[in-house]
Amino acid sequence: MASPFLCLCLLFFTVYTADGFREFYVARCEFNSTELKDIEYTRSMFYNQLEYVRFSSSLGKFVGYTEFGVKNAERLNKDTGILAQLMADKERYCQHNIGIWYSNPLTKSVAPTVRLYSTTPPAGRHPAMLLCRVYDFYPKTIKVSWLRDGQEVTSDVTSTEEMEDGDWYYQIQSHLEYTPRSGEKISCKVEHASLKEPLITDWDPSMPESERNKIAIGASGLILGLILSLAGFIYYKRKARGRILVPTN
């Protein structure tokens, strides 16, 4: 199933200027299929780069974001003709254009690469932390979540914004702080336009060979250091016992 985060900006962009101030509006279609019920149509109105009122097809009305916007929303919501026209625009503009455009992001998208790591948690309530690194994906919009025994985790999760790699690809990181339980299964779930179904990567708590080698080398070095320190101490004590103390007048 395609990701529910695709968006088509139809660029309904009208500008009015007066004494250096600028007013414009932008219409957006957010969708996860070409079905009318899966399309959200919004029209946002801005004054001097500040959004003050927005029409939402899911609400079927305008919502104000400033004092001026609230007053305009109340006025516009009384005009059933405007509301009916905007609801019709959802089908006329969104559904029509999405039908033409919908396949493009699916054929021009790049599936993400996912890696899971264990990392040191900050001072907090949990002794363990996992890092889910998702990278080399396109387009930008993506959803990363955590599953614990198949159930989505909603607490102790922090994620970054999507970050540009500078080569048209994007990356994102998500952290999960947790207290390990015996026999549990923890997974990182990724939803993206390039994927027909969510990509689920399970955490394998077994330590990789490279990590085991690092620990073995470190432990060996520590033991060797202790042996050398002990040998030096014994040598020093023996030398001290063999010294002859000569009294001085």
DOZA-520129 format. One record per residue (C-alpha): chain; residue number from 1; x negated, y negated, z. Coordinates in steps of 0.5 Angstrom, whole numbers, padded with zeros to 4 digits, always signed. Layout:
<pts>
+----+-----+-------+-------+-------+
| ch |   i |     X |     Y |     Z |
+----+-----+-------+-------+-------+
|  A | NUM |     X |     Y |     Z |
...
+----+-----+-------+-------+-------+
</pts>
This chain:
<pts>
+----+-----+-------+-------+-------+
| ch |   i |     X |     Y |     Z |
+----+-----+-------+-------+-------+
|  A |   1 | +0000 | +0000 | +0000 |
|  A |   2 | -0003 | -0007 | -0002 |
|  A |   3 | -0005 | -0012 | +0004 |
|  A |   4 | +0001 | -0016 | +0006 |
|  A |   5 | -0004 | -0022 | +0006 |
|  A |   6 | -0004 | -0025 | -0001 |
|  A |   7 | -0002 | -0032 | -0003 |
|  A |   8 | +0000 | -0036 | -0009 |
|  A |   9 | -0001 | -0043 | -0009 |
|  A |  10 | +0004 | -0046 | -0014 |
|  A |  11 | +0000 | -0053 | -0014 |
|  A |  12 | +0007 | -0056 | -0014 |
|  A |  13 | +0003 | -0063 | -0012 |
|  A |  14 | +0006 | -0069 | -0013 |
|  A |  15 | +0002 | -0076 | -0010 |
|  A |  16 | +0005 | -0082 | -0008 |
|  A |  17 | +0001 | -0088 | -0006 |
|  A |  18 | +0002 | -0094 | -0003 |
|  A |  19 | -0003 | -0099 | +0001 |
|  A |  20 | -0008 | -0094 | +0000 |
|  A |  21 | -0004 | -0088 | +0004 |
|  A |  22 | -0002 | -0082 | +0000 |
|  A |  23 | +0004 | -0077 | +0001 |
|  A |  24 | +0004 | -0070 | -0003 |
|  A |  25 | +0007 | -0063 | -0002 |
|  A |  26 | +0004 | -0056 | -0003 |
|  A |  27 | +0009 | -0050 | -0005 |
|  A |  28 | +0006 | -0043 | -0003 |
|  A |  29 | +0009 | -0036 | -0004 |
|  A |  30 | +0006 | -0031 | +0001 |
|  A |  31 | +0008 | -0024 | -0001 |
|  A |  32 | +0006 | -0016 | -0001 |
|  A |  33 | +0010 | -0014 | -0007 |
|  A |  34 | +0014 | -0017 | -0012 |
|  A |  35 | +0021 | -0016 | -0009 |
|  A |  36 | +0024 | -0022 | -0007 |
|  A |  37 | +0025 | -0020 | +0000 |
|  A |  38 | +0018 | -0019 | +0001 |
|  A |  39 | +0016 | -0026 | -0001 |
|  A |  40 | +0016 | -0032 | +0004 |
|  A |  41 | +0016 | -0039 | +0000 |
|  A |  42 | +0014 | -0045 | +0004 |
|  A |  43 | +0014 | -0053 | +0002 |
|  A |  44 | +0010 | -0057 | +0006 |
|  A |  45 | +0010 | -0065 | +0006 |
|  A |  46 | +0004 | -0069 | +0008 |
|  A |  47 | +0003 | -0076 | +0009 |
|  A |  48 | -0005 | -0078 | +0009 |
|  A |  49 | -0007 | -0071 | +0010 |
|  A |  50 | -0002 | -0070 | +0016 |
|  A |  51 | +0003 | -0064 | +0015 |
|  A |  52 | +0010 | -0067 | +0018 |
|  A |  53 | +0015 | -0063 | +0015 |
|  A |  54 | +0016 | -0056 | +0012 |
|  A |  55 | +0021 | -0052 | +0009 |
|  A |  56 | +0021 | -0044 | +0010 |
|  A |  57 | +0025 | -0039 | +0006 |
|  A |  58 | +0025 | -0034 | +0012 |
|  A |  59 | +0028 | -0039 | +0017 |
|  A |  60 | +0032 | -0042 | +0011 |
|  A |  61 | +0031 | -0049 | +0014 |
|  A |  62 | +0026 | -0055 | +0015 |
|  A |  63 | +0022 | -0056 | +0021 |
|  A |  64 | +0019 | -0062 | +0023 |
|  A |  65 | +0011 | -0063 | +0026 |
|  A |  66 | +0011 | -0070 | +0028 |
|  A |  67 | +0016 | -0075 | +0031 |
|  A |  68 | +0017 | -0077 | +0023 |
|  A |  69 | +0018 | -0070 | +0021 |
|  A |  70 | +0023 | -0068 | +0026 |
|  A |  71 | +0028 | -0074 | +0024 |
|  A |  72 | +0027 | -0072 | +0017 |
|  A |  73 | +0028 | -0064 | +0018 |
|  A |  74 | +0034 | -0066 | +0021 |
|  A |  75 | +0037 | -0070 | +0015 |
|  A |  76 | +0034 | -0065 | +0010 |
|  A |  77 | +0038 | -0059 | +0014 |
|  A |  78 | +0044 | -0063 | +0013 |
|  A |  79 | +0044 | -0063 | +0006 |
|  A |  80 | +0046 | -0056 | +0003 |
|  A |  81 | +0045 | -0058 | -0004 |
|  A |  82 | +0037 | -0058 | -0002 |
|  A |  83 | +0037 | -0052 | +0002 |
|  A |  84 | +0040 | -0048 | -0004 |
|  A |  85 | +0036 | -0051 | -0009 |
|  A |  86 | +0029 | -0049 | -0005 |
|  A |  87 | +0032 | -0042 | -0003 |
|  A |  88 | +0033 | -0041 | -0011 |
|  A |  89 | +0026 | -0044 | -0012 |
|  A |  90 | +0024 | -0038 | -0008 |
|  A |  91 | +0026 | -0033 | -0014 |
|  A |  92 | +0025 | -0038 | -0020 |
|  A |  93 | +0018 | -0040 | -0018 |
|  A |  94 | +0015 | -0035 | -0013 |
|  A |  95 | +0018 | -0028 | -0016 |
|  A |  96 | +0017 | -0030 | -0023 |
|  A |  97 | +0010 | -0032 | -0022 |
|  A |  98 | +0008 | -0027 | -0018 |
|  A |  99 | +0011 | -0022 | -0023 |
|  A | 100 | +0005 | -0025 | -0028 |
|  A | 101 | +0000 | -0026 | -0023 |
|  A | 102 | +0001 | -0020 | -0018 |
|  A | 103 | -0004 | -0015 | -0021 |
|  A | 104 | -0010 | -0020 | -0022 |
|  A | 105 | -0012 | -0019 | -0015 |
|  A | 106 | -0011 | -0012 | -0015 |
|  A | 107 | -0016 | -0011 | -0021 |
|  A | 108 | -0021 | -0016 | -0019 |
|  A | 109 | -0022 | -0014 | -0012 |
|  A | 110 | -0027 | -0011 | -0008 |
|  A | 111 | -0026 | -0006 | -0003 |
|  A | 112 | -0030 | -0007 | +0004 |
|  A | 113 | -0036 | -0003 | +0007 |
|  A | 114 | -0034 | -0002 | +0015 |
|  A | 115 | -0040 | +0000 | +0020 |
|  A | 116 | -0039 | +0001 | +0027 |
|  A | 117 | -0044 | +0000 | +0033 |
|  A | 118 | -0044 | +0000 | +0040 |
|  A | 119 | -0047 | -0006 | +0043 |
|  A | 120 | -0048 | -0009 | +0050 |
|  A | 121 | -0042 | -0012 | +0053 |
|  A | 122 | -0042 | -0019 | +0056 |
|  A | 123 | -0041 | -0019 | +0064 |
|  A | 124 | -0034 | -0018 | +0064 |
|  A | 125 | -0029 | -0012 | +0066 |
|  A | 126 | -0031 | -0007 | +0062 |
|  A | 127 | -0038 | -0003 | +0061 |
|  A | 128 | -0038 | -0002 | +0054 |
|  A | 129 | -0037 | -0006 | +0047 |
|  A | 130 | -0036 | -0004 | +0040 |
|  A | 131 | -0037 | -0008 | +0034 |
|  A | 132 | -0034 | -0007 | +0028 |
|  A | 133 | -0037 | -0010 | +0022 |
|  A | 134 | -0033 | -0011 | +0015 |
|  A | 135 | -0037 | -0014 | +0009 |
|  A | 136 | -0038 | -0014 | +0002 |
|  A | 137 | -0030 | -0015 | +0000 |
|  A | 138 | -0026 | -0020 | -0004 |
|  A | 139 | -0021 | -0023 | -0004 |
|  A | 140 | -0022 | -0027 | +0003 |
|  A | 141 | -0016 | -0025 | +0007 |
|  A | 142 | -0017 | -0019 | +0011 |
|  A | 143 | -0014 | -0016 | +0017 |
|  A | 144 | -0018 | -0012 | +0022 |
|  A | 145 | -0015 | -0008 | +0028 |
|  A | 146 | -0017 | -0003 | +0033 |
|  A | 147 | -0014 | +0004 | +0035 |
|  A | 148 | -0014 | +0008 | +0041 |
|  A | 149 | -0012 | +0015 | +0040 |
|  A | 150 | -0007 | +0012 | +0034 |
|  A | 151 | -0004 | +0006 | +0038 |
|  A | 152 | -0006 | -0001 | +0036 |
|  A | 153 | -0010 | -0005 | +0042 |
|  A | 154 | -0008 | -0012 | +0043 |
|  A | 155 | -0012 | -0014 | +0049 |
|  A | 156 | -0020 | -0015 | +0050 |
|  A | 157 | -0021 | -0016 | +0042 |
|  A | 158 | -0025 | -0022 | +0039 |
|  A | 159 | -0026 | -0023 | +0032 |
|  A | 160 | -0029 | -0028 | +0028 |
|  A | 161 | -0026 | -0032 | +0022 |
|  A | 162 | -0028 | -0029 | +0015 |
|  A | 163 | -0035 | -0032 | +0013 |
|  A | 164 | -0038 | -0033 | +0006 |
|  A | 165 | -0044 | -0029 | +0004 |
|  A | 166 | -0046 | -0034 | -0001 |
|  A | 167 | -0045 | -0029 | -0007 |
|  A | 168 | -0037 | -0029 | -0008 |
|  A | 169 | -0036 | -0024 | -0002 |
|  A | 170 | -0034 | -0024 | +0005 |
|  A | 171 | -0035 | -0021 | +0012 |
|  A | 172 | -0032 | -0021 | +0019 |
|  A | 173 | -0034 | -0018 | +0025 |
|  A | 174 | -0029 | -0016 | +0031 |
|  A | 175 | -0031 | -0014 | +0038 |
|  A | 176 | -0027 | -0009 | +0043 |
|  A | 177 | -0029 | -0009 | +0050 |
|  A | 178 | -0027 | -0002 | +0053 |
|  A | 179 | -0028 | +0003 | +0059 |
|  A | 180 | -0029 | +0010 | +0056 |
|  A | 181 | -0025 | +0016 | +0057 |
|  A | 182 | -0026 | +0023 | +0056 |
|  A | 183 | -0024 | +0026 | +0050 |
|  A | 184 | -0021 | +0019 | +0047 |
|  A | 185 | -0021 | +0017 | +0040 |
|  A | 186 | -0023 | +0010 | +0038 |
|  A | 187 | -0022 | +0007 | +0031 |
|  A | 188 | -0023 | +0001 | +0027 |
|  A | 189 | -0017 | -0001 | +0022 |
|  A | 190 | -0018 | -0005 | +0016 |
|  A | 191 | -0013 | -0008 | +0011 |
|  A | 192 | -0014 | -0011 | +0005 |
|  A | 193 | -0012 | -0012 | -0002 |
|  A | 194 | -0017 | -0008 | -0005 |
|  A | 195 | -0014 | -0002 | -0001 |
|  A | 196 | -0008 | +0002 | -0003 |
|  A | 197 | -0008 | +0004 | +0004 |
|  A | 198 | -0011 | +0002 | +0011 |
|  A | 199 | -0018 | +0004 | +0012 |
|  A | 200 | -0019 | +0007 | +0018 |
|  A | 201 | -0026 | +0009 | +0021 |
|  A | 202 | -0027 | +0013 | +0027 |
|  A | 203 | -0033 | +0011 | +0033 |
|  A | 204 | -0037 | +0017 | +0033 |
|  A | 205 | -0040 | +0017 | +0040 |
|  A | 206 | -0046 | +0021 | +0039 |
|  A | 207 | -0053 | +0018 | +0038 |
|  A | 208 | -0056 | +0018 | +0032 |
|  A | 209 | -0063 | +0021 | +0031 |
|  A | 210 | -0066 | +0014 | +0030 |
|  A | 211 | -0064 | +0012 | +0037 |
|  A | 212 | -0066 | +0018 | +0040 |
|  A | 213 | -0073 | +0017 | +0038 |
|  A | 214 | -0073 | +0010 | +0040 |
|  A | 215 | -0071 | +0012 | +0047 |
|  A | 216 | -0076 | +0018 | +0047 |
|  A | 217 | -0082 | +0014 | +0045 |
|  A | 218 | -0080 | +0009 | +0050 |
|  A | 219 | -0079 | +0014 | +0056 |
|  A | 220 | -0086 | +0017 | +0054 |
|  A | 221 | -0089 | +0010 | +0054 |
|  A | 222 | -0086 | +0009 | +0061 |
|  A | 223 | -0089 | +0016 | +0063 |
|  A | 224 | -0096 | +0015 | +0061 |
|  A | 225 | -0096 | +0008 | +0064 |
|  A | 226 | -0094 | +0011 | +0071 |
|  A | 227 | -0099 | +0016 | +0070 |
|  A | 228 | -0105 | +0012 | +0068 |
|  A | 229 | -0103 | +0007 | +0074 |
|  A | 230 | -0103 | +0013 | +0079 |
|  A | 231 | -0110 | +0015 | +0076 |
|  A | 232 | -0112 | +0008 | +0077 |
|  A | 233 | -0110 | +0008 | +0084 |
|  A | 234 | -0113 | +0015 | +0086 |
|  A | 235 | -0119 | +0013 | +0083 |
|  A | 236 | -0119 | +0006 | +0087 |
|  A | 237 | -0118 | +0010 | +0094 |
|  A | 238 | -0123 | +0015 | +0093 |
|  A | 239 | -0129 | +0009 | +0091 |
|  A | 240 | -0126 | +0005 | +0097 |
|  A | 241 | -0127 | +0011 | +0102 |
|  A | 242 | -0135 | +0013 | +0099 |
|  A | 243 | -0137 | +0006 | +0100 |
|  A | 244 | -0142 | +0005 | +0106 |
|  A | 245 | -0141 | -0001 | +0110 |
|  A | 246 | -0147 | -0005 | +0113 |
|  A | 247 | -0146 | -0009 | +0119 |
|  A | 248 | -0149 | -0016 | +0119 |
|  A | 249 | -0152 | -0020 | +0124 |
+----+-----+-------+-------+-------+
</pts>
